[in-house]
């Protein structure tokens, strides 16, 4: 009985075009007509089925009247109601979404599969303050294409300010119309109740309301960075800065005096420790042809497990500033340690990418090749197993 009710026409229009429910028309002596085909309707007000209108087949003259369907009625009824709603309403609020996308999200090295580098905020405006006129089935020409929306809401003083209103009963908005970049609101209607819901509420995307080209997308920097990173920096002077904070949005801001920068995710650096992170940076700088001198990779450096400190094997003092190796005449790189570190990086981390803005010293590169016991050319992109190590960057001296 419920499905039967939904498929029956409970509204018709008078000669004056007034929408009338079957219960209001019951005692009226007026004639009523189908809003879709204009065929005269008869009132079905029996004791068994719900009261409804039906086409009077005796007065059906045109093919449209003879073959009018419930879907045709529903489309015409929805258009009639939405038209009246627009014309008689002082205010119609439409809610839409502004989506801000990170300007660096496309091709971002740090973005993981489920990261949402966007910020969405809801906004609204009063359609009637911007659009004050309506037309039915008006042809709109855009370049070489002509479109005819079911209804057109537009601004009288500037007709390019407009919204196409489409009513979907069986057929949704065409792909060509969607790709025209015109603002479109598509109302999906499967019953008279859907129509009542549309005209009784503000406009907001839902199961029966769909937007095309209305929600706005901004590519900007309003999105907060998702990933915190750390940098190792080798300066042109040979000194190193082993720990600088940055983010996935700022890590490309290089130091003007740096020749090599290694960037890793902060959680990975926390796991490694600053000392190990520094050694990784030194090893990779060496591999890419940069001369490195630092106490942490000196063969005379020793680790005191009891005190958990590094000590210089020459002076037996605690190493507080590894860059003192630049002035040490007895410095000697621990190449076996460097080899082990480079192998650790290769097998423990997922990806290393280098952006060479100047070449390192070829003799140092050759020396590292020999150390690693391989004749292959250095490949600046490796794929390993741990997805948390993402990037190595090298910078030209400015």
N, C-alpha and C positions, 0 to 999 in steps of 0.2 A: 504493500500500500504506500509505503514511503517513497519507493522508487517510482511508482506510478504518479505520485503527486509531483515529483520533481520533473517529470516529462510532460506535464500539462501546462497549458497557457492560462495563467491566472490574471493576466493583464491584457487590456485592449485599449484602443484610443477612440475617443468620440470624434464627431465631425470637426470639432474645433481643435483636435489634436491633444486633448486632455487625457493623460494616462489614468486609467480607471481599473480598480480591482473588481473581480467578479462579485464580491459581496456588496460592493457599492453599486454595481450595475444591476443587481438582481431585480429591484423594483423600478428601475428607470425604464422609460419608454423610448429612450434614445437608441439609435443604431450605433453599434460599435464595430471597429475595424482592426484587422491585424496590422501591427506596426511594421511588419516586414513586407507584406505583399498588398496591403490595403483591401484585402477581401473582406466582405461582410462576415461578422462572427455571430454565432448563435450561443445562447447561454445554456450550459448544461448544469442544472441545479437539482439533480436527483437525490434520492435518499441513500444510495449505495456508494458511489464514487464521490471523491471530493469535487466541489463545484469548480467549474472551469469554463473557458471559452473553447469553441471549436469552429473550424471554417465551415461556412455555409456553402456546400458544394454547388447548390443551385445558382449561386451568384458568382461563382468562379468563372472568369472569362479568359484571362491570359494564362499562358503556360506557367508563369511565376506563381499565380494564385492556385493553379491546379496542383503544383508540385511543391508548395511551400512546406518546409520542414520545421521541426522544433528548433534545430540549430539556427536556421535563418531567423526565426522569431527571436531567439535568445540574443543573437548578434544585434538585431535592430532594437530590441528592448534595452539592451545595455547601452547602445549608442544614444538612444533617446534620453535615458536616465542621466548618463554622464554629461550630456549636453545641457540638460536642465540644471544639473548640479553646478556646473561651471557658471552658467549665466545668472543664477540666483544667489550664489554664495558671495559674501563680502570678503571672505578669506579662505584660502585653501593652502594648508601647510604641507610642504614636501620635505621629507627627510632624505638626505643622501650622505655619502661618505667621502671624505678627503683622505686619500692614502699617500703617505710620504714614504718614498723608497730611498734607501741609501744610494748616493751617487756612485759609490764604489762597488756595489753588490755584484754587478755583472763582471764575471771573471775573477771575483775575489778569491785569493789563495786560502783565506782563513775560513770561508763560509762552509759549514757542514750541511749535510743533506737536509736536515730538518730545521735549519736556522731560518727565522723569519726576520729579514732585515727591513722591516716595514713598521710604520706606525699609522694606525687608522683612527680617525676621529670623526664623530658624527656631526653633521651640520644641517641646518634647515633654512628655508626661506618661504615667504608667502608668495605663491605663484600669482595671485591676483594683483599684487603690487607691481609685478613685472609684465605680466601678460594679461591683456584686458579684452581681447577679441577672440571669437571662435568661428570657424567655418567647417562645413561638412564636405567630405570627399573633394577637397580642393587639390588640383594638380600643382605639384611643386617641381620645377625643373632645376636640376643640379648637374651642371656640366652637360653631358650628353644623355643623362637619364631623367626620366619623369616619374615621380612618385605620387601616389594618392593615399594619404593617411585617412583613416576612418574619421578622425577629427583633427583639426589643427588649432592649437592654442597659440596666439601670437600677440605681439605688441603693435598697436595701431600705428604708432609713429615710427616704428622700425620693424618691418616684417621679417627681418632676418633673425630677430629675437623670437624664437618659436620652439614649440615642442610638438612632435607627432604623437598622437594618441592612437594606439592600435588595440583592437579588441580581438582576443584569441578565443574562438570557440572550438574550431577544428584545426585551423592553420595558423602557425606562428609567423612572426615577422620574418620577411625574406632576408636572406644573407646580403643581398645587394643593398637593401634599405639600411640594414645595420652598418654596413661598410661605408655608407654615405657620410658617416660621422654626424648625422643629425641627431639631436637629442630625442629619445623615444621612450615613452612609457607604454608598456604592454600589459593590459589587464586580461587575465585568464578567467573566462566565465564558463561555468558548467551548469549553473542553476540560477534561478531568480534570486536566491539568497546570496550568491556571490556578488551580484550587482548591488544589493542592499548593503552588503558589507563595504564595498568600495566607496559608495557615496555617503556612507555614515562615518567614515574615519579619515584621518590624515593619510597622505600618500607616503607609504613606506614599503621598501622591498619585502616581499613575503612570497608565500606559495602562489598567490594569485596576482602579484604585482612584480613586474620585472623591468629593470632599467637597461637602456642601451645609451652609451656615450654621455651619461649624466654624472656618475661618480668620477671624481677628479683624481688624477695621479700626478704627484709632484716628485721630481727627482731632485732631492736636496739633502741638506745635512741636519735635518731635524731629528733623524733617527739616532738614538743613543748607540754607541758601539757595543757589540755583543762580546767581543773577545779582547781581553787585555794581553799585551805582549811585552816582551823585554828585548832590548838590543845590546849586542856586544859591538863596540866601535873600535876600530884600529885607525888612529890618526896618521896623517902624513909624517908627523914627527917620530912615529914609532911607538908612541905611548898608546895605552888602551884604556877604554872606559868600559868596564865589564858588565854594567847593569844600568840600563836606562829604561824607564817606563814609557810605554806608548800604547796605542790601541790599533785595531784593525783599520781605523779610519785615518790615523795619523802617522803610521809607521813609514810611509814614503817620504816624510819630511826629513831629509838627510842632513847631517851636519856638513857645513861647507868645507871643513878641513879634514873630513874623513876620507879614507881610501878604501875601506872595507867595513861593511856592517852586516852582522848576523842577527836575524830576528827570529824569535821563538815564542810560543805561547807561554804565558806566565805560569800556568799550572805545571808545564813540563820543566821550566826553569826551577820552580820550587822543588820539584822532585829531584832534579840533578844537583841543585846547590849552585851558588854563584861561582865557586871555584871551578867546578866541572864545566859550567857554561862558558867561562872564560877560556878554558883549555880547548873546548870545541871551536870557539871562535878563532883562536890562535892557529889551530891545526888546519882549519879550512882556509884561513888567510894564506898560510904557507902553501897549501895545495894549489891555490890559485895564483901563486907567483909573487907573493908579498913577503918581504923580509921581516921576520918577527924575532924579537929578543925579549924574553920575559922569564922571570924567575920560576914561574910555575911549570915551564917546560925545559928547564935547565937540568942537565944530567947530574949536576952537583946538588940539586934540591932534594931534600929528604923529608918524609912525613913522620912526625912523632905521634904515634898512635895514642900514647898515654896522655899527652896534652892536647891532642887533636889539632896540631898546628904544623905548618910548613916551616922548615928551617933551612937556612943556607949552609951547605956543607963546608964552605970556606971559612965563614965568620962564626958559624954555629949560632947565629942570631935568628930570631923569628922574622919571617918575611912579611912585612906589612905593606910594602909597595913593590909590586913585581916589576915595575918599569925601571927599577934601579939596574936591571940587567943591561940596559942600554949603555951604561957607563962602566960596566964590569969587563975587565980585560980577560978574565978567565971563563967567561960565559961559553957554554957549549950546549947546543940543542940536544935533547934526549930524543933521538930519531926513532928509537924502538917504541918509546911512549907515544910519539906522534902517530906512528903506524898503527898502534893498537887503538888509539882514539879514532882515527879515520875509519878503521874497520868497524868499530862500535857504531859510529854514525851510520855507516852503510847498512848494517844489519838491524838496527833498532828503530830507525825513523823512516817515515813514509816518503818524503819528498824533499829534495833540495833543489832550489832554483837560483841561478846566479844571473845577475844583470850586469854584465861587464861594460863599464863606460870607458875603461882603459885596460889594456892588457897588463897583467903582472909580468914580472921578469921571467923570460923563457928559460933561463938557466935554472931558476928555482923550481919551475914547473917540471923540468926534466929531472932534476934531482929528486923531486917527490915521486915522479913516475918510477924511477929506479928503486926508490925506497919501498914502494908498494909492490915491486917485483912484477910489473906488467908493462907490456909494450903498447897497450891500447891508448888512444888519445883520451884526454880527460873529457868526460861527458858532463856537462853542467846541469843535467837533470837526472836524478836517480829515483828509482821507485823502491821503497822498502816496506816494512810491515806496520809501522806505527804511524797513525794518521795525524799525530799531534805536532810533528816537526814540519814546518811548512816552507820556510823561505830563507835564502841567503841573498843579500844584496851587496853589490860592490859599486862604489861611486868614484867619479873622476875628481881629481883635485881641482877646486875652483879658485 
